[in-house]
Amino acid sequence: MEKLTLIKVGGKIVEEADSLQALLADFASIPGHKVLVHGGGRSATAIASRLGIESKMVNGRRITDKETLEVVTMVYGGLVNKNIVAGLQALNVNALGLSGADMNLILSEKRPVKEIDYGFVGDVKKVNAELLSEFIKKDIVPVLAPLTHDKKGNLLNTNADTIAGETAKALASYFDVTLVFCFEKRGVLLDENNDDSVIPSLNKTAFDKYVAEKVIQGGMIPKLENAFQAIEAGVKKVIITKASEINKGTGTEIVI
């Protein structure tokens, strides 16, 4: 099976010119097939604020009402996505910016209202990996924005980590997939105040123990749950690392 590297990168890194340029240079130098999934939440919050729209967050997740959906569609699908595509084209990477609605690529359903009404937020149901793999095999590099659709004409704001995990799982039937989650730290840390305390390898038993001891907490928990699900679904390797180190083989590797 041919190798494929799927990189998920968070908002801050893709929203600042210098860090974006460095990331795209590192991404361009990854050998073989690749896919980039991006966020853009900070830009969405800033532009919403300029438009007088209040951003509401619960447990780190954005409540997406109709006005907010318009903002995230503009920012994720337009501004951030196309800046990345243009940057990659400048590096001779033939990138194609896509949302989940394009070619019915990622189908989701609106999250049901339980304790919290998240609004126009989608939970992924199906990734069209067959179609995506055809592009990848033609050396086209998909750049996926965190937007999906419900096939009823509605766009849905969708967590970028989830899109990365679900896309990696779907592509595991076609490629030997390495999934890399990038963020500001060098990996999963034993001590959040010590950037050198990276846990090099993490299995489910150790993860549960660290969560119970509150060593791992907050937004890192769902990120790691996504990572374990990806490994269980056939993704060959999952790594959590700093965006500036995606080519260095450093970070935390998730193992069964």
HUWO-V776746 format. One record per backbone hydrogen bond with DSSP energy under -1.0 kcal/mol. CO is the residue of the C=O (numbers start at 1). NH is the residue of the N-H. If there is no record, write none. Layout:
# HUWO-V776746
CO&NH / CO&NH
This chain:
# HUWO-V776746
2&176 / 4&178 / 5&35 / 6&180 / 7&37 / 8&182 / 9&39 / 10&14 / 11&15 / 16&20 / 17&21 / 18&22 / 19&23 / 20&24 / 21&25 / 22&26 / 23&27 / 24&28 / 25&29 / 27&30 / 33&5 / 35&7 / 36&144 / 37&9 / 40&44 / 41&45 / 42&46 / 43&47 / 44&48 / 45&49 / 46&50 / 47&51 / 48&53 / 49&52 / 56&63 / 58&61 / 61&58 / 64&120 / 65&69 / 66&70 / 67&71 / 68&72 / 69&73 / 70&74 / 71&75 / 72&76 / 73&77 / 74&79 / 75&80 / 76&81 / 78&82 / 79&83 / 80&84 / 81&85 / 82&86 / 83&87 / 84&88 / 85&89 / 86&90 / 88&93 / 89&92 / 93&95 / 94&141 / 96&143 / 98&145 / 100&106 / 101&104 / 102&105 / 105&128 / 106&149 / 107&125 / 107&126 / 109&123 / 116&114 / 118&64 / 119&121 / 120&157 / 121&111 / 123&109 / 126&107 / 127&129 / 128&132 / 129&133 / 130&134 / 131&135 / 132&136 / 133&137 / 135&138 / 135&140 / 136&139 / 141&96 / 142&36 / 143&98 / 144&38 / 145&147 / 146&158 / 147&100 / 148&156 / 149&108 / 154&150 / 156&148 / 157&122 / 159&163 / 160&164 / 161&165 / 162&166 / 163&167 / 164&168 / 165&169 / 166&170 / 167&171 / 171&174 / 171&175 / 175&177 / 176&4 / 177&237 / 178&6 / 179&239 / 180&8 / 181&241 / 183&243 / 188&199 / 191&194 / 194&197 / 197&190 / 200&253 / 202&255 / 203&207 / 204&208 / 205&209 / 206&210 / 207&211 / 208&212 / 209&213 / 210&215 / 210&216 / 211&214 / 217&220 / 218&221 / 219&223 / 220&224 / 221&225 / 222&226 / 223&227 / 224&228 / 225&229 / 226&230 / 227&231 / 228&232 / 229&233 / 230&235 / 231&234 / 237&179 / 238&254 / 239&181 / 240&252 / 241&183 / 242&245 / 243&246 / 245&248 / 252&240 / 253&202
